Amino acid sequence: MEKIRIQKIIAESGYCSRRKAEEFIEAGRVKVNGRPCKLGDKALAGKDIITVDGEKINVAKKRALYYIMLHKPRGYVTTMNDELGRKCVTELIKDIPDRVYPVGRLDKNSEGLLLLTNDGSFANDIMHPSRHVSKTYRVTVRPDVNDDQLVQLASGVEIDGRKTAECSVVVLDKEPGRVVLQMTIHEGRNRQIRKMCEAVGLEVARLKRTSIGPLKLGMLKPGEYRELKPDELRAIRTAVTKGK
């Protein structure tokens, strides 16, 4: 039996994404056979005992995989649990028989399309920067927007010491003191859309993600969720493959 990287074993168990497992390892929260491990270490799945914060990781030989589309409402955080007692998106998923976790994140005050899964490899592919999976947002900004600001957003602005990649920006609606933009990015940086708008002097009044790659939110209402259809799963996998 070949040894596998510990973060991959944790992700494939459905406990969390591979990226999150790497964070746990770096934070010293993961042990193998009672001993702390480090990033890059490997183990025998199903034989070595792997724990996260003392909780044993169960490796099933064959398990059902779930791919969920949720319309995240405002006011929820995209974590499994929150030490501040805030509402978590996982509280909205009631009848899925296995533990699913968010793929990426939307901040508390944002809404829209969020994927959840127990497939660690799938989650890692969607989130990995090298895949360039597009994400489209409907962004309401104040007070107004001019051509210079639109050009800056589209060509890239500096946030957190690094310039953003080029993106698509379209004006959908314009009223006095309020403009609705459609922005499509291919990155996944923390609070990226909000920070981009702030960098050019715009206040974000509302932020809603409407699509991830070929997956569209459609008519799903806030708080509602459903499993991805087979053709949707094929389409997003194809988009990920093209990004490799």
Protein Blocks (a to p, Z undefined) as FASTA:
>chain_A
ZZddfklmmmmnomacfklmmmmmmnopaceehiacdehiacdehkaccdeehiacdddf
bdcdddddddddehiacdfbdfklpacfklmmmklcbdcddehjddfkbgcjddddfbfk
lmmmmmpmklopacdddddddfbdcfklmmmmmnopaeehiacdddddddfbdcehiacd
ddddfbdcehklmmmmmmnopacfbdcdfbghjbcfkjacehiacdddfklmmmmmmmmm
mmZZ
